[in-house]
Amino acid sequence: MDLKLFKLDIDELIHEFTQCESSAFAEFKRVWLSRRFSYIFESAPSTNQGLFMQSLYAHSISYMVSADSFFNRLGGLFCLYYLFETQLFKPPYKIYLSLEELKQLKNLVIEAKAGGVNVVGALVKGMLERNMFLFGFVGVDEGSPAERVNEVTGYLLTPGLSTSSTWTWAQSLTLIFSKKDRPSMQPLRSLPSKRLAKWLMWKA
């Protein structure tokens, strides 16, 4: 599946936002709407739609966790949110996020809060409370979107886990492990989303 043009669209979207040097969510929304970016889904493939969505998410996450400017990382987060919200798939495909990316998202929230950009914490808290994420091991710098999809699918095929829908997995099981814990992995029962939001945003 060739997604170069889709990724280029995301590159140009985030670049235009960063040129504004604004941390306002409304400014990103303006850029999104001016580009009619939601039409990106009109060209979505009729097959491998999960891979398509995870590829778009992964490209946005690569900005969000990068060492680039704060505005670049902010643009990655905002883009991630809007991709989820405007997708045409029902039920919507959740956003795969590795533990390391989860930690970097927490760091972004802390940095934004220190700079008075409170919209970031509110946005991420809302995303967690709405169960928009799937948590796993494979980061964007460790494997391809296909590997991230395969990881989720693999857990769904484990005896005792429901196989009714790949993208409802996180509703019943949340995996939050560091690499050092992998040899003795024990699944954590799904944390209530409000507790998870509190752990991510405000746990010392």
C-alpha positions as CSV (number, residue, x, y, z in Angstrom):
1,M,0.0,0.0,0.0
2,D,1.6,3.3,-1.1
3,L,0.8,6.0,1.4
4,K,3.5,8.5,0.4
5,L,1.0,11.1,-0.8
6,F,-1.2,10.8,2.3
7,K,1.9,11.3,4.5
8,L,3.0,14.2,2.4
9,D,-0.5,15.8,3.0
10,I,0.1,15.4,6.7
11,D,3.6,16.9,6.4
12,E,2.2,20.0,4.6
13,L,-0.7,20.4,7.1
14,I,1.6,20.3,10.1
15,H,4.1,22.6,8.4
16,E,1.5,25.2,7.7
17,F,0.3,25.1,11.3
18,T,3.9,25.4,12.7
19,Q,4.4,28.5,10.5
20,C,1.7,30.2,12.4
21,E,3.7,29.8,15.6
22,S,0.4,29.4,17.5
23,S,-0.5,26.9,20.2
24,A,-4.2,27.5,19.8
25,F,-6.3,24.5,18.9
26,A,-8.6,26.8,17.0
27,E,-5.7,27.8,14.7
28,F,-5.0,24.2,13.9
29,K,-8.7,23.7,13.2
30,R,-8.6,26.7,10.8
31,V,-5.7,25.2,8.9
32,W,-7.4,21.8,8.7
33,L,-10.7,23.3,7.4
34,S,-8.9,25.6,4.9
35,R,-7.3,22.5,3.4
36,R,-10.5,20.5,3.6
37,F,-8.3,17.8,5.1
38,S,-11.2,15.5,6.0
39,Y,-11.4,14.6,2.3
40,I,-8.3,12.5,2.8
41,F,-10.6,9.7,3.8
42,E,-12.4,9.9,0.4
43,S,-9.4,8.3,-1.1
44,A,-9.1,5.6,1.6
45,P,-8.6,2.0,0.2
46,S,-11.5,-0.4,0.3
47,T,-9.3,-3.1,1.9
48,N,-6.6,-3.0,4.7
49,Q,-8.4,0.0,6.2
50,G,-6.9,-0.7,9.7
51,L,-3.4,-0.5,8.2
52,F,-4.4,2.7,6.4
53,M,-5.6,4.4,9.6
54,Q,-2.6,3.2,11.7
55,S,-0.3,4.5,9.0
56,L,-1.8,7.9,9.2
57,Y,-1.8,7.8,13.0
58,A,1.8,6.6,13.1
59,H,2.9,9.5,10.9
60,S,1.2,12.0,13.2
61,I,2.7,10.3,16.2
62,S,6.2,10.6,14.7
63,Y,5.7,14.4,14.8
64,M,4.2,14.3,18.3
65,V,7.2,12.4,19.8
66,S,9.9,14.0,17.8
67,A,12.7,16.2,19.0
68,D,11.5,19.1,16.8
69,S,9.9,22.3,18.0
70,F,7.1,22.4,20.4
71,F,4.8,23.6,17.7
72,N,5.7,20.6,15.5
73,R,4.9,18.2,18.3
74,L,1.7,20.1,19.1
75,G,0.7,19.8,15.4
76,G,1.3,16.1,15.6
77,L,-1.1,15.7,18.5
78,F,-3.8,18.0,17.0
79,C,-3.6,16.1,13.7
80,L,-3.9,12.8,15.6
81,Y,-7.0,14.0,17.3
82,Y,-8.6,15.2,14.1
83,L,-7.8,12.1,12.1
84,F,-9.6,10.1,14.7
85,E,-12.6,12.4,14.9
86,T,-13.1,12.8,11.2
87,Q,-12.6,9.2,10.0
88,L,-15.5,7.7,8.2
89,F,-15.1,4.2,9.6
90,K,-17.7,2.8,12.0
91,P,-16.8,1.8,14.6
92,P,-13.8,4.2,14.5
93,Y,-10.3,2.8,14.4
94,K,-8.5,3.5,17.7
95,I,-5.0,5.0,17.9
96,Y,-2.2,2.6,18.6
97,L,0.3,4.0,21.1
98,S,3.3,2.3,22.6
99,L,4.4,2.7,26.2
100,E,7.3,4.9,25.2
101,E,5.0,7.1,23.1
102,L,2.7,7.3,26.1
103,K,5.5,8.6,28.2
104,Q,6.5,11.2,25.6
105,L,2.9,12.3,25.4
106,K,2.9,12.8,29.1
107,N,6.1,14.9,28.7
108,L,4.3,17.0,26.0
109,V,1.4,17.7,28.4
110,I,3.9,18.7,31.2
111,E,5.8,21.0,28.8
112,A,2.5,22.6,27.5
113,K,1.2,23.1,31.1
114,A,4.4,24.8,32.1
115,G,4.0,27.1,29.1
116,G,0.4,27.9,30.0
117,V,-1.0,25.9,27.0
118,N,-3.7,24.2,29.1
119,V,-5.6,23.0,26.0
120,V,-3.1,20.1,25.6
121,G,-3.9,18.5,29.0
122,A,-7.6,18.9,28.5
123,L,-7.5,17.4,25.0
124,V,-5.4,14.4,26.0
125,K,-7.5,13.8,29.1
126,G,-10.6,13.8,26.9
127,M,-9.0,11.4,24.5
128,L,-8.2,9.0,27.3
129,E,-11.6,9.2,28.8
130,R,-13.2,8.4,25.5
131,N,-10.9,5.3,25.1
132,M,-9.4,6.5,21.8
133,F,-6.1,4.7,22.4
134,L,-4.8,1.1,22.1
135,F,-1.7,0.5,24.1
136,G,1.1,-1.8,23.0
137,F,4.8,-2.3,22.6
138,V,5.9,-1.3,19.1
139,G,6.9,2.3,18.7
140,V,6.9,4.3,15.4
141,D,10.7,4.1,15.4
142,E,10.7,0.3,16.2
143,G,8.4,-1.1,13.6
144,S,6.1,-0.5,10.7
145,P,2.4,0.3,11.0
146,A,1.7,-3.3,9.8
147,E,3.7,-4.6,12.8
148,R,1.7,-2.5,15.1
149,V,-1.5,-3.8,13.6
150,N,-0.2,-7.4,13.8
151,E,0.6,-7.0,17.5
152,V,-3.0,-6.0,18.3
153,T,-4.4,-8.8,16.1
154,G,-2.1,-11.3,17.8
155,Y,-3.4,-10.5,21.2
156,L,-7.0,-10.8,20.0
157,L,-6.3,-14.3,18.8
158,T,-5.0,-15.3,22.2
159,P,-7.4,-17.8,23.9
160,G,-9.9,-16.1,26.1
161,L,-9.8,-12.8,24.3
162,S,-12.7,-11.7,22.1
163,T,-12.1,-11.7,18.4
164,S,-15.3,-9.9,17.5
165,S,-13.5,-6.7,16.6
166,T,-9.8,-5.9,16.4
167,W,-10.4,-2.3,17.5
168,T,-12.5,-2.9,20.6
169,W,-9.6,-4.8,22.3
170,A,-8.6,-1.9,24.5
171,Q,-12.1,-1.7,26.0
172,S,-11.5,-5.0,27.9
173,L,-7.7,-5.2,28.2
174,T,-5.0,-2.5,28.5
175,L,-1.3,-3.4,28.2
176,I,1.1,-1.0,29.8
177,F,4.5,-2.7,30.2
178,S,8.1,-1.5,29.9
179,K,10.5,-3.6,27.9
180,K,12.2,-4.9,31.0
181,D,9.0,-6.5,32.2
182,R,8.3,-8.4,29.0
183,P,9.7,-11.7,30.1
184,S,7.1,-11.9,32.9
185,M,4.2,-10.1,31.2
186,Q,1.0,-10.2,33.1
187,P,-2.0,-8.4,31.5
188,L,-3.4,-5.6,33.5
189,R,-7.1,-5.4,33.6
190,S,-8.4,-2.3,31.8
191,L,-8.0,0.7,34.1
192,P,-11.0,3.0,34.3
193,S,-10.2,5.7,31.8
194,K,-10.4,8.5,34.4
195,R,-7.7,6.7,36.5
196,L,-5.6,6.2,33.5
197,A,-5.9,9.9,32.6
198,K,-4.9,10.8,36.2
199,W,-1.9,8.4,36.0
200,L,-0.7,9.9,32.7
201,M,-1.2,13.5,33.4
202,W,-0.7,14.1,37.1
203,K,1.1,11.2,38.7
204,A,4.4,12.3,40.1
